[in-house]
């Protein structure tokens, strides 16, 4: 269960960022999780809720996971599209292979709400 180690890293990062601002409490953590990030969102949320209990700065915080669906961009036709399968290799509109994933694999601490 690598979600526990991810949760521990997120908690460490949140505490580090809060200390830079001399915050006494973190009231909310917002984390973006792409559906193709290879992370079980429920296991991550559970792990975060367990891990935060070991920090006075974090233990009363609310954790919000924001799921990001995959989005691809085709430079052949300049369109964005939502792929139907994870390992697509052509554009849904023009069948070009000039595509790139622009959203869907993120795993990021996107914001903290703190109390000074």
Wavefront OBJ file of the C-alpha trace (Angstrom):
o trace
v 0.000 0.000 0.000
v 2.082 2.880 -1.291
v -0.712 5.309 -0.414
v 0.548 5.356 3.187
v 4.014 6.532 2.129
v 2.408 9.115 -0.164
v 0.229 10.311 2.729
v 3.265 10.607 4.979
v 5.069 12.686 2.341
v 2.048 14.963 1.905
v 1.766 15.454 5.680
v 5.493 16.268 5.906
v 5.196 18.754 3.041
v 2.105 20.398 4.563
v 3.841 20.794 7.930
v 6.945 22.208 6.243
v 4.907 24.751 4.256
v 2.874 25.738 7.317
v 6.027 26.305 9.365
v 7.342 28.667 6.666
v 4.265 30.807 7.347
v 4.528 30.407 11.139
v 1.109 28.747 11.158
v -0.185 27.169 14.334
v -2.837 25.076 12.594
v -3.677 23.787 9.156
v -7.443 23.870 8.780
v -7.730 22.385 5.306
v -5.562 20.474 2.852
v -6.549 20.224 -0.788
v -4.950 17.525 -2.916
v -5.406 16.960 -6.647
v -5.428 13.322 -7.691
v -5.574 12.313 -11.327
v -7.615 9.220 -12.057
v -4.615 7.857 -13.983
v -2.105 8.650 -11.194
v -1.991 5.047 -10.035
v -3.282 5.963 -6.583
v -6.310 4.543 -4.816
v -8.090 7.721 -3.667
v -9.971 6.018 -0.839
v -6.797 4.402 0.515
v -4.974 7.741 0.252
v -7.736 9.568 2.120
v -7.777 6.896 4.821
v -3.980 7.056 5.149
v -4.031 10.861 5.348
v -6.666 10.797 8.069
v -4.602 8.320 10.092
v -1.267 10.070 9.495
v -2.498 13.576 10.332
v -3.392 12.462 13.860
v 0.302 12.412 14.757
v 0.673 16.158 14.199
v -0.827 18.864 16.418
v -0.720 21.239 13.461
v -2.790 18.923 11.276
v -4.937 16.695 13.444
v -8.131 18.796 13.163
v -7.726 19.628 9.477
v -10.194 18.788 6.753
v -8.779 16.901 3.792
v -10.270 17.437 0.347
v -9.325 15.252 -2.588
v -10.071 16.732 -5.977
v -10.238 14.108 -8.691
v -8.915 15.113 -12.102
v -10.190 13.174 -15.073
v -7.820 12.562 -17.993
v -7.685 15.164 -20.722
v -5.625 14.976 -23.881
v -4.555 17.572 -26.421
v -4.036 16.917 -30.115
v -1.615 19.246 -31.872
v -2.808 17.832 -35.203
v -6.277 19.396 -34.926
v -5.756 21.660 -31.860
v -8.524 19.987 -29.875
v -8.792 18.630 -26.378
v -10.595 15.380 -25.692
v -11.317 12.930 -22.908
v -9.851 9.562 -23.831
v -12.070 6.530 -23.487
v -9.167 4.210 -22.593
v -5.928 4.849 -20.736
v -3.541 3.718 -23.456
v -4.986 5.560 -26.415
v -2.491 6.547 -29.093
v -4.610 8.559 -31.503
v -6.866 11.603 -31.396
v -10.565 10.939 -30.961
v -11.346 13.569 -33.622
v -8.719 13.277 -36.362
v -6.868 10.021 -35.548
v -3.547 11.880 -35.385
v -0.805 10.409 -33.213
v 0.258 13.936 -32.156
v -1.428 13.724 -28.770
v -0.318 14.392 -25.229
v -1.876 13.895 -21.827
v -2.396 17.300 -20.228
v -4.390 16.245 -17.172
v -5.118 13.056 -15.293
v -1.853 11.891 -13.729
v -1.385 14.630 -11.164
v -0.809 13.973 -7.519
v -0.235 17.339 -5.909
v -0.790 19.274 -2.735
v -2.667 22.145 -4.334
v -3.527 24.317 -1.326
v -3.402 24.707 2.418
v -5.626 26.801 4.623
v -3.761 27.853 7.726
v -4.408 29.587 11.018
v -1.699 31.849 12.371
l 1 2 3 4 5 6 7 8 9 10 11 12 13 14 15 16 17 18 19 20 21 22 23 24 25 26 27 28 29 30 31 32 33 34 35 36 37 38 39 40 41 42 43 44 45 46 47 48 49 50 51 52 53 54 55 56 57 58 59 60 61 62 63 64 65 66 67 68 69 70 71 72 73 74 75 76 77 78 79 80 81 82 83 84 85 86 87 88 89 90 91 92 93 94 95 96 97 98 99 100 101 102 103 104 105 106 107 108 109 110 111 112 113 114 115 116
